[in-house]
Structures are given as C-alpha cells and as structure tokens.
Amino acid sequence: MFRLPSLPYPYDALSPVISAETLRFHHDKHHAGYVKATNGILAKVDIRWLILEAVVSDAAAASDTKLFNNAAQAWNHAFYWVAMSPSHEQPTGDLESAIKTAFGSLARLKEAFVDAGAGHFGSGWVWLAADMQGKLQVVVTHDAGSILTQPQLMPLLVADVWEHAYYLDYRNDRKAHLVAWFDTLPSRGFAASQLAATRSDASQWGYPPPSRLAAAP
C-alpha cells in the first residue's frame, strides 16, 4: 500500500500565500483521499506495483481512468509539496541560465507561467518542465493529467490550479494566487536538482516506495 507522505514543512509555513487551513484541507483531506482511493483500487488486482510512477503510467496506457485519476493525483500532489519551500529562493547557476535561454528573464517566465495557469479552463496543473536537452517550457495538464505521461519532459515545478488549492484564501481569484505563489513559494533548489537530472546521471524525484515512506502527520 502507498501511504500519504508527510508535508516537508509545518502547516503554517507557506502562509500567507497558502494558509494553514488550506494546507490542512488540501493535504489531509484531498491528497489523502486520492491515496486511499488508489490503494482501494489496487487491492482488487493481483499486480503489485513498487513505485507509484509505474501505476500512473500503466493506468494511462490501459485507459484505466479511475485508477489513473487517483494515482496521478496522488503523485501530482506529492510532487507539489516538495516543489515548494517556505524560504524565498532565487534561481542561480544552470537553472538561471536555462530560464534566461528559454524565456529571456525570470519576469518573463513568471508572466508565461501565471498566464498559462490563470487562463486554463477548469481544474488542472501548470508545470515548469525541461526536455531532455534541458530546454524549459511551461506545460498545462487538465484535471488529473500528469506530466508523467510525457516521458520526454522532466518536471521542475508545479502549481495546483484546482479550486481547492486556493479558494479558501483567494476565492475565485486564481491569478492573484498564482502571482503570489510564483513570487514566494517555488523551491528553486528542487527545480535545479530536477534540471540536473536531465543533464547527468543525477536522480530525479520519485514518490517514496511504501516501505520507506514516513507516516503522515
């Protein structure tokens, strides 16, 4: 069974951009629900997956919508938590260079990222990703759509644009949430480590296997 990963920071660590109330509901209810549903579906089959990434990929290939939606949402949320940091971080080194090459500046990346997320119709996710040559691009996926279904891309950062991610704090102003999020919360160090995995044998982030996963708070 896969377990709900603990948050890598306290509930109030991302405030005021994301309140403690939002984080509790988002992690303890929404994310936990996806993990529970994934385990419930997997309990009815004979195959035993050791990594969640394989569950998502296999469910997509088999057009198993119910399993894909829940497993992908479990994975997307876990990636979302670790791609944020309470400490404001500026991009440096290879990440800074890649941003300038692809977008011209961090400000232009912000504009592209916020516009993509704010203009997305319905629920979903907005990602900063790199191809296997390290070129950056902004990608939007619908509903439970995961960048795992695009193996030519490496996710560096992601913002959740489902309403439950921001509605308690921003009501229907998704753009205001994304502006505040981009300015404050992305973990540039995490993004840099993901980018490095496209250029070397460095490891990319993976959902922790069941046997190694710490208990949720």
BAMARBA-309742 format. One line per 8 residues: number of its first residue (from 1); for each residue x, y, z of N, C-alpha, C, O, CB. Coordinates in steps of 0.2 Angstrom, whole numbers, plus 5000, padded with zeros to 4 digits. Each point is the difference from the previous one (the first is absolute). Glycine has a CB too. Layout:
residues N
NUM	X,Y,Z,X,Y,Z,X,Y,Z,X,Y,Z,X,Y,Z | ...
end
This chain:
residues 217
1	5004,4994,5000,4996,5006,5000,5004,5006,5000,5005,5001,5003,4986,4993,5003 | 5007,5011,4990,5003,5007,5000,4998,5004,5006,4994,4999,5002,5008,5000,4986 | 5002,5005,5015,4997,5004,5006,5001,5007,4998,5004,5002,4996,5000,4989,5012 | 4992,5013,4996,5000,5007,4999,5007,5003,5003,5001,4999,5005,4986,5002,4996 | 5017,5002,4994,5006,5003,5003,4999,5006,5004,4995,5004,4999,5011,4992,4991 | 4998,5005,5015,5000,5005,5005,5002,5007,4996,5004,4999,4995,4998,4993,5015 | 4995,5013,4992,5002,5007,4997,5007,5001,5002,5002,4998,5006,4986,5006,4995 | 5016,4999,4995,5007,5001,5002,5001,5007,5004,5006,5002,5001,4997,4992,4989
9	4992,5009,5012,5000,5006,5004,4993,5000,5005,4996,4996,4998,5012,5010,4993 | 4992,4998,5014,4994,5001,5004,4994,5003,4996,5001,5003,4994,5006,4999,5016 | 4987,4997,4992,4994,5002,4997,5000,5008,4998,4998,5002,4995,4996,4988,5011 | 5009,5014,4999,5000,5007,4999,5006,5003,4996,5001,5006,5000,4992,4994,5011 | 5011,4995,4987,5007,5003,4997,4999,5003,4994,5004,5004,4998,5001,4987,5007 | 4990,5008,4991,4999,5004,4993,4995,5006,5001,4999,5003,4995,5003,4986,4999 | 4996,5012,5012,4996,5006,5001,5004,5007,4999,5006,5000,5001,4987,4993,5007 | 5004,5012,4989,4993,5001,4999,4998,4997,4992,4994,5001,4999,5006,5009,5009
17	5004,4988,4988,4998,4998,4994,4996,4994,5000,4995,5000,4996,5016,5005,4999 | 4990,4990,5009,4996,4995,5001,4999,4999,5007,5005,4999,5004,4999,4995,4986 | 4990,5007,5013,4998,5000,5007,5001,4993,5003,5000,4995,4996,4993,5015,5002 | 5008,4990,5008,5000,4993,5004,4993,4996,4999,5000,4994,4999,5008,5011,5009 | 4987,4999,4992,4993,4997,4999,5000,4997,4993,4998,4994,4999,4997,5014,5008 | 5007,4995,4988,5000,4997,4993,5005,4994,5000,4998,4995,4997,4999,5016,4998 | 5009,4990,5008,5004,4994,4999,4998,4994,5004,5001,4994,4997,5008,5014,5002 | 4987,4993,5006,4998,4994,5004,4994,4997,4996,5000,4994,4999,5003,5011,5012
25	4993,4999,4986,4994,4997,4996,5003,4996,4994,4999,4995,4998,4993,5014,5006 | 5013,4995,4992,5003,4998,4994,5004,4993,5001,4999,4995,4996,5001,5017,5000 | 5004,4988,5009,5004,4994,5001,4997,4994,5004,5000,4995,4998,5010,5013,5002 | 4986,4994,5005,4997,4995,5005,4994,4997,4997,4998,4995,5002,5007,5011,5008 | 4991,4998,4986,4994,4998,4997,5001,4998,4993,4999,4994,4998,4995,5013,5010 | 5007,4998,4988,5001,4998,4992,5005,4995,4998,4999,4995,4997,4997,5017,5002 | 5010,4990,5003,5006,4995,4998,4999,4994,5004,5001,4994,4996,5007,5015,5003 | 4990,4990,5007,4999,4994,5003,4994,4996,4997,5001,4994,5000,5003,5011,5011
33	4991,4998,4986,4995,4997,4997,5002,4997,4994,4998,4994,4998,4994,5014,5006 | 5013,4995,4992,5002,4997,4994,5005,4994,5001,4999,4995,4997,5000,5016,4998 | 5005,4989,5011,5004,4994,5002,4996,4995,5002,5001,4994,4998,5008,5014,5005 | 4986,4993,5001,4995,4995,5002,4996,4996,4994,5000,4994,5000,4999,5013,5011 | 4999,4997,4985,4996,4998,4994,5005,4995,4996,4998,4995,4997,4994,5015,5003 | 5014,4993,4999,5005,4996,4996,5001,4993,5003,5000,4995,4997,5006,5016,4999 | 4995,4989,5010,5001,4994,5004,4994,4995,4999,5001,4994,5000,5007,5012,5008 | 4986,4997,4993,4994,4996,4999,5000,4997,4994,4997,4994,4999,4997,5013,5009
41	5007,4996,4986,5000,4997,4994,5005,4995,4999,4999,4994,4997,4997,5017,4998 | 5010,4990,5007,5006,4995,4999,4999,4994,5005,5002,4995,4998,5005,5015,5000 | 4989,4991,5007,4999,4994,5004,4995,4995,4997,5000,4994,5002,5001,5013,5008 | 4996,4995,4984,4996,4995,4997,5003,4997,4994,4997,4996,4996,4994,5011,5007 | 5016,4994,4996,5003,4997,4994,5006,4996,5003,5002,5001,5005,4995,5008,4987 | 5006,4986,5003,5005,4996,5003,5007,5003,4999,5005,4998,5003,4988,4993,4994 | 5007,5014,4998,5007,5003,4999,5002,5004,5006,4996,5004,5003,5002,4996,4985 | 5008,5000,5014,5003,5004,5006,5005,5005,4997,5006,4998,4998,4992,4993,5010
49	5001,5015,4992,5004,5005,4997,5005,5003,5006,4997,5001,5006,4995,5002,4985 | 5014,4998,5008,5005,5002,5005,5001,5008,5000,5002,5002,5005,5003,4987,4994 | 4993,5014,4995,5001,5007,5000,4993,5003,4997,4997,4997,4995,5016,5002,5003 | 4985,5007,5004,4994,5003,4998,5001,5002,4993,4995,5000,4996,5002,5004,5016 | 5009,4998,4986,5000,5002,4993,4998,4995,4995,4997,5001,4995,5013,5006,5009 | 4992,4987,4998,4998,4994,4995,4992,4999,5000,4997,4999,4995,5014,4996,5008 | 4986,5006,5003,4993,5000,5000,4996,5005,4996,4996,4998,4996,5005,4998,5016 | 5002,5010,4988,4997,5006,4996,5001,4998,4992,4996,5001,4996,5007,5007,5014
57	5003,4990,4989,5002,4999,4993,4996,4994,4997,4997,5000,4994,5014,5004,5008 | 4988,4990,5002,4997,4994,4998,4992,5002,4999,4997,4997,4995,5012,4996,5010 | 4989,5011,5000,4993,5001,5000,4998,5005,4993,4995,4999,4997,5004,5000,5016 | 5006,5005,4986,4999,5004,4994,5000,4996,4994,4996,5001,4995,5009,5009,5010 | 5000,4986,4994,5000,4995,4994,4994,4996,4999,4998,4998,4995,5014,5002,5007 | 4985,4998,5004,4994,4995,5000,4994,5004,4999,4994,4997,5000,5013,4995,5007 | 4993,5014,4993,4994,5005,5000,4996,4998,5006,4993,5000,5000,5007,5001,4988 | 5003,4998,5018,4996,4998,5006,4999,5007,5004,5004,5002,5004,5001,4986,4997
65	4990,5015,4997,4999,5007,5002,4999,5001,5008,5003,5004,5002,4991,4998,4987 | 5003,4993,5014,4999,5001,5007,5006,4999,5004,5002,5004,5004,4987,4992,4995 | 5015,4999,4999,5007,4999,5003,5005,5006,4998,5003,5003,5005,4995,4985,4995 | 5002,5014,4994,5004,5006,4998,4998,5006,5004,5005,5003,5003,4996,4992,4985 | 4993,5007,5012,4998,5006,5003,5003,5000,5008,5002,5005,5002,4988,4996,4990 | 5009,4994,5011,5002,5000,5007,5007,4999,5001,5003,5004,5004,4986,4991,4999 | 5014,5001,4994,5008,4999,5000,5003,5006,4998,5005,5002,5003,4994,4986,4995 | 4999,5015,4996,5003,5006,4998,5000,5006,5005,5004,5004,5001,4994,4992,4987
73	4996,5005,5014,4999,5005,5005,5004,4999,5007,5002,5005,5003,4986,4996,4992 | 5012,4993,5007,5005,4998,5005,5007,5002,4999,5003,5003,5004,4990,4988,4999 | 5009,5008,4991,5007,5001,4998,5001,5008,4999,5005,5003,5003,4996,4986,4991 | 4994,5014,5002,5001,5007,4999,5000,5004,5007,5004,5005,5000,4990,4994,4989 | 5002,4999,5015,5000,5004,5007,5007,4999,5004,5002,5005,5002,4985,4994,4998 | 5015,4995,5000,5006,4999,5003,5006,5004,4997,5004,5003,5004,4992,4985,4999 | 5004,5012,4990,5005,5004,4997,4999,5008,5002,5005,5003,5001,4996,4988,4989 | 4993,5011,5010,4998,5007,5002,5003,5002,5006,5003,5005,5001,4987,4994,4992
81	5009,4997,5012,5003,5001,5007,5007,5002,5000,5003,5004,5003,4988,4989,5002 | 5013,5002,4992,5007,5000,5000,5003,5006,4996,5006,5002,5000,4994,4986,5003 | 4996,5014,4992,5002,5005,4995,4999,5007,5003,5001,5005,4997,4997,4988,4994 | 5000,5008,5015,4999,5006,5004,5004,5000,5006,5002,4995,5003,4986,5006,4993 | 5014,5006,5006,5005,5001,5005,4997,5006,5004,4998,5005,4997,5012,4989,4997 | 4990,5006,5013,4999,5006,5004,5005,5005,4999,4998,5006,5001,4996,4987,5007 | 5012,5005,4989,5005,5005,5000,5000,5003,4992,5000,4996,4996,5007,4998,5013 | 4993,5013,4991,5000,5003,4993,5007,4998,4997,5005,5002,5003,4986,5007,5000
89	5009,4988,4991,5006,4998,4997,5000,5003,4993,4995,5000,4996,5006,4990,5010 | 5005,5013,4992,5001,5003,4993,5004,4994,4996,5004,4997,5003,4996,5015,5001 | 4998,4988,4990,5004,4995,4995,5007,5002,4999,5001,5006,4999,4988,4991,4996 | 5015,4998,5005,5007,5002,4999,5003,4994,4996,4997,4995,4998,5004,5011,5013 | 5005,4995,4986,5004,4995,4997,4996,4998,4993,4998,5004,4997,5007,4992,5014 | 4995,4997,4988,4997,4997,4994,4993,5002,4999,4997,5001,4995,5011,4990,5006 | 4988,5009,5005,4993,5002,5000,4999,5007,4997,4996,5001,4996,5002,4991,5014 | 5006,5013,4993,4999,5006,4998,5002,5001,4992,4997,5004,4997,5006,5000,5015
97	5002,4993,4986,5002,5000,4993,4995,4997,4996,4998,5003,4994,5014,4996,5009 | 4985,4996,4999,4994,4996,4996,4994,5005,4999,4997,5000,4995,5007,4989,5009 | 4995,5014,5002,4994,5005,5000,5001,5006,4995,4996,5001,4996,5001,4996,5016 | 5009,5005,4988,5002,5006,4996,5000,4998,4992,4998,5003,4996,5009,5002,5013 | 4995,4989,4990,5000,4997,4993,4993,4999,4997,4999,5002,4995,5012,4992,5008 | 4985,5003,5002,4993,4998,4997,4995,5006,5000,4996,5001,4996,5006,4988,5008 | 4999,5016,5001,4995,5005,5001,5003,5007,5000,4996,5005,4999,4998,4987,5008 | 5012,5009,4993,5003,5006,5000,5002,5003,5007,5005,5003,5001,4989,4999,4989
105	5001,4996,5015,5001,5003,5007,4995,4996,5005,4996,4997,4997,5008,5014,4998 | 4997,4990,5011,4996,4997,5005,4993,5003,5000,4995,4997,5000,5015,5000,5007 | 4990,5010,4991,4994,5003,5000,4995,4998,4994,4994,4999,5000,5012,5011,5005 | 4998,4988,4989,4996,4997,4995,4998,4993,5001,4994,4999,4998,5013,5008,4994 | 4997,4989,5011,4997,4994,5002,4994,5000,5005,4995,4997,4999,5017,4999,5000 | 4988,5009,5006,4995,5001,5004,4993,5002,4996,4995,4997,5001,5013,5007,5008 | 4993,5000,4986,4994,5002,4996,4998,4994,4996,4993,4999,5000,5012,5012,4999 | 4999,4985,4998,4998,4994,4997,4996,4995,5004,4995,4997,4998,5014,5005,4994
113	4994,4997,5014,4998,4995,5005,4993,5002,5003,4995,4996,5000,5017,5001,5003 | 4987,5010,4999,4994,5002,5003,4995,5000,4994,4994,4998,5002,5012,5009,5007 | 4995,4996,4985,4995,5000,4995,4998,4993,4998,4994,4999,4999,5011,5011,4997 | 4999,4985,5004,4998,4993,4998,4995,4998,5006,4995,4997,4998,5016,5001,4996 | 4991,5003,5012,4996,4997,5005,4993,5004,5001,4995,4997,5001,5016,4999,5005 | 4990,5010,4994,4994,5004,5000,4995,4999,4995,4994,5001,5000,5012,5008,5006 | 4996,4990,4988,4996,4999,4994,4998,4993,4999,4996,4999,4995,5010,5011,5000 | 4996,4986,5009,4998,4993,4999,4993,4999,5002,4998,5002,5005,5013,4994,4997
121	4985,5001,4993,4993,4999,5002,4999,4994,5004,5001,4994,4998,4996,5012,4991 | 5000,4995,5017,4998,4994,5004,5006,4998,5005,5005,5004,5001,4987,4992,4990 | 5008,4998,5011,5005,4998,5005,5006,4997,4996,5000,4999,4995,4991,4999,5014 | 5015,5002,4995,5006,4997,4997,5006,5003,5004,5000,5002,5006,4994,4997,4983 | 5012,5001,5007,5006,5001,5003,5004,5004,4994,5000,4999,4994,5000,4991,5014 | 5005,5015,4995,5004,5003,4995,5007,4999,5003,5002,5000,5005,4990,5009,4992 | 5012,4988,4998,5007,4998,5001,5005,5004,4997,4999,5003,4995,4996,4985,5006 | 5011,5012,5002,5006,5002,4997,5004,4994,4999,5002,4996,5004,4998,5015,5001
129	5002,4987,4988,5003,4994,4999,5006,5001,4995,5000,5005,4997,4989,4989,5004 | 5015,5001,4999,5006,5000,4995,5000,4994,4996,4998,4995,5002,5009,5012,5006 | 4995,4994,4986,5000,4994,4995,5007,4997,5002,5004,5003,5004,4989,5002,4987 | 5009,4990,5005,5006,4996,5002,5006,5004,4998,5006,4997,5001,4988,4992,4998 | 5006,5016,4997,5005,5005,4999,5001,5005,5005,5004,5005,4999,4995,4992,4989 | 4996,5004,5017,5000,5005,5005,4997,5006,4998,5000,5005,5004,5010,4990,4999 | 4986,5005,4991,4996,5006,4998,4994,5000,5004,4996,4996,5000,5009,5004,4989 | 4993,5006,5014,4994,5001,5004,4994,5002,4996,5001,5003,4995,5007,5000,5014
137	4986,4995,4994,4994,5002,4997,4995,4999,5005,5000,4997,5005,5003,4999,4984 | 4991,5008,5010,4995,5000,5005,4994,4995,4997,4999,5001,4994,5004,5011,5010 | 4995,4984,5000,4995,4995,4998,4994,5000,5004,5001,5000,5006,5008,4993,4989 | 4985,5006,5002,4994,5000,5004,4997,4993,4999,4999,4998,4994,4999,5014,5006 | 5000,4985,5006,4996,4993,4999,4993,5001,5003,4999,5004,5005,5012,4990,4995 | 4984,5003,4997,4993,5000,5002,4999,4995,5006,5002,4995,5000,4994,5009,4988 | 4999,4999,5016,4998,4995,5006,5005,4996,5003,5005,5003,5003,4985,4996,4991 | 5010,4995,5006,5006,4996,5003,5006,4999,4995,5004,4996,5002,4987,4998,5005
145	5008,5009,4988,5006,4999,4995,5007,5001,5003,5001,5005,5004,4991,4998,4987 | 5012,4992,5008,5007,5001,5003,5005,5000,4994,5000,4997,4995,4996,4996,5015 | 5010,5010,4992,5005,5001,4995,5004,4993,5000,5004,4999,4995,4997,5013,5008 | 4997,4983,5001,5003,4994,4999,4998,4996,4994,5003,4996,4998,4997,5003,5014 | 4995,5004,4985,4998,4997,4993,5003,5003,4994,4999,4998,4995,4990,5000,5010 | 5016,5007,4997,5004,5003,4995,5007,4998,5002,5004,5005,5002,4988,5004,4995 | 5011,4985,5002,5006,4998,5002,5006,5004,4997,5006,4999,5002,4989,4990,4999 | 5004,5015,4994,5005,5004,4997,5001,5006,5004,5005,5004,4998,4992,4992,4991
153	4999,5005,5016,5001,5006,5004,5002,4999,5007,4997,4994,5003,4994,5011,4990 | 5012,4999,5011,5002,4999,5007,4997,5006,5004,5001,5006,4998,5010,4988,4999 | 4984,5004,5007,4997,5006,5004,5005,5003,5005,5004,4997,5003,4985,4997,4996 | 5011,5013,5001,5004,5003,5005,4996,5003,5005,5002,5000,5006,5006,5003,4985 | 4986,5000,5008,4996,5003,5004,4993,4999,4998,4998,4999,4994,5010,5010,5009 | 4987,4992,5002,4993,4999,4998,4996,5004,5005,5001,5001,5006,5000,4988,4989 | 4993,5015,5002,4995,5003,5004,4994,4997,4999,4998,4998,4994,5008,5013,5005 | 4990,4988,5006,4993,4996,5000,4995,5006,4998,5000,5005,5004,5004,4986,5004
161	4992,5008,4987,4995,5005,4998,4993,4997,5001,4995,5003,4997,5013,5002,4995 | 4992,4990,5012,4993,4997,5002,4998,5006,5005,5004,5002,5004,4998,4985,4994 | 4991,5014,5003,4998,5005,5004,5001,4998,5007,5001,5005,5004,4990,4998,4988 | 5010,4991,5010,5001,4999,5007,5007,5002,5002,5001,5000,5006,4991,4990,4994 | 5012,5011,4996,5007,5003,5001,5000,5007,5003,5005,5002,5003,5000,4990,4988 | 4990,5012,5007,5001,5007,5001,4993,5003,5002,5001,5006,5002,5008,4994,4990 | 4986,4997,5008,4993,5003,5001,4999,5003,5007,4997,5005,5000,4999,4988,4991 | 5006,5004,5014,4999,5002,5007,5004,5007,5001,4998,5004,5004,5001,4984,5000
169	5007,5013,4992,5004,5006,5001,4999,5005,4995,5000,5006,5001,5008,4987,5004 | 4990,5005,4989,4999,5005,4994,4993,5000,4997,4999,5004,4995,5014,4995,5003 | 4983,4997,5004,4993,4999,4997,5001,4998,4993,5004,4996,4998,4991,5013,5010 | 5003,4995,4987,5000,4998,4993,5006,5004,4997,5000,4999,4993,4988,4999,5007 | 5016,5005,5003,5006,5004,4997,5006,4995,4999,5005,5001,5004,4991,5010,5001 | 5004,4985,4991,5005,4995,4998,5007,5004,4998,5005,4998,5003,4986,4993,4994 | 5008,5014,4999,5006,5004,4998,5004,5003,5006,5006,4999,5000,4988,5003,4989 | 5002,5001,5016,5003,5003,5006,5004,4994,5004,5006,5001,5002,4985,5008,4998
177	5006,4985,5000,5003,4995,5004,5007,4998,4996,5005,4999,5003,4984,4997,5001 | 5011,5003,4989,5005,4998,4996,5006,5005,5001,5006,4999,5000,4986,4995,4992 | 5006,5013,5008,5005,5005,5000,5004,4999,5007,5006,5001,5000,4987,5007,4992 | 5003,4992,5013,5003,4999,5007,5004,4994,5000,5005,5000,5003,4986,5007,5002 | 5006,4988,4993,5004,4993,5000,5007,5001,4996,5005,4997,5003,4984,4997,4998 | 5011,5008,4993,5006,5000,4996,5005,5005,5004,5006,4998,5000,4987,5000,4989 | 5005,5007,5014,5005,5005,5003,5003,4997,5006,5005,5002,5002,4988,5007,4993 | 5003,4986,5008,5003,4999,5007,5001,4992,5001,5005,4999,5004,4988,5010,5000
185	5003,4987,4993,5001,4993,5003,5004,4995,4996,5002,4995,5003,4987,5007,5001 | 5012,4999,4989,5004,4994,4997,5007,4999,5003,5003,5005,5001,4991,4998,4988 | 5007,4991,5011,5007,4998,5003,5005,4999,4994,5000,4996,4996,4995,4998,5013 | 5008,5012,4990,5005,5000,4995,5005,4995,5000,5003,4997,4995,4995,5015,5004 | 5004,4986,5008,5005,4995,5001,4998,4993,4997,5003,4996,4997,5001,5010,5013 | 4989,4993,4991,4997,4993,4998,5000,5000,4992,5002,4995,4997,4991,5004,5014 | 5005,5007,4987,5000,5001,4992,5006,4999,4997,5001,4996,4995,4990,5012,5006 | 5015,4994,5002,5006,5000,4998,5003,4992,5000,5003,4998,4995,4999,5014,5009
193	4996,4985,5001,5002,4993,5001,4996,4995,4994,5003,4996,4998,4999,5006,5015 | 4992,5000,4986,4996,4997,4995,5003,5001,4993,5001,4996,4996,4989,5005,5011 | 5012,5005,4992,5003,5002,4993,5007,4997,4999,5001,4997,4995,4994,5014,5006 | 5009,4988,5005,5006,4996,4999,4999,4993,4998,5004,4997,4997,5001,5010,5012 | 4989,4990,4993,4999,4993,4998,4999,4999,4992,5000,4995,4998,4995,5004,5013 | 5004,5007,4986,4999,4999,4993,5007,5001,4996,5001,4998,4994,4988,5007,5007 | 5016,4996,5003,5007,5002,4997,5005,4995,5003,5006,5000,4998,4991,5012,5000 | 5001,4984,5006,5005,4995,5003,4997,4994,5003,4994,4999,4998,5013,5011,5005
201	4996,4986,5001,4997,4994,5003,4997,5001,5006,4999,4996,5004,5010,4998,4991 | 4990,5013,5007,4997,5002,5006,4993,4997,5001,4997,4999,4995,5010,5011,5005 | 4991,4988,5006,4993,4997,5001,4995,5006,5000,5001,5005,5002,5004,4985,5004 | 4989,5008,4990,4995,5005,5001,4995,4998,5006,5001,4994,5003,4999,5008,4984 | 4996,5002,5015,4995,4999,5005,4995,4994,4998,4998,5000,4995,5003,5012,5009 | 4998,4984,5001,4995,4995,5000,4996,4999,5006,5002,5001,5005,5006,4993,4987 | 4986,5004,5007,4995,4999,5005,5003,4994,5005,5002,4995,4997,4988,5009,4996 | 5011,4997,5013,5003,4995,5004,4997,4994,5000,4994,4999,5001,5010,5010,5007
209	5000,4985,4992,4997,4993,5000,4996,4999,5007,5002,5003,5005,5007,4993,4987 | 4986,5000,5008,4996,4999,5006,5005,4998,5006,4998,5002,5005,4992,4994,4988 | 5015,5000,5006,5004,4998,5006,5004,5005,5002,5003,5000,5006,4997,4989,4989 | 5001,5017,5002,5005,5005,5002,4996,5006,5002,5003,5005,5002,5006,4991,4991 | 4984,5004,5006,4997,5006,5001,4998,5002,5008,4998,4995,5003,4997,5003,4985 | 5006,5008,5014,4999,5001,5007,4992,5001,5001,4997,5002,4995,5015,5004,5006 | 4986,4993,5005,4993,5001,5001,4998,5007,4999,5004,5005,5002,4996,4986,5006 | 4994,5010,4990,4997,5007,5000,4999,5003,5006,4998,4997,5005,4996,5000,4984
217	5006,5010,5012,4998,5003,5006,4993,4999,5002,4998,5002,5006,5011,5006,4992
end
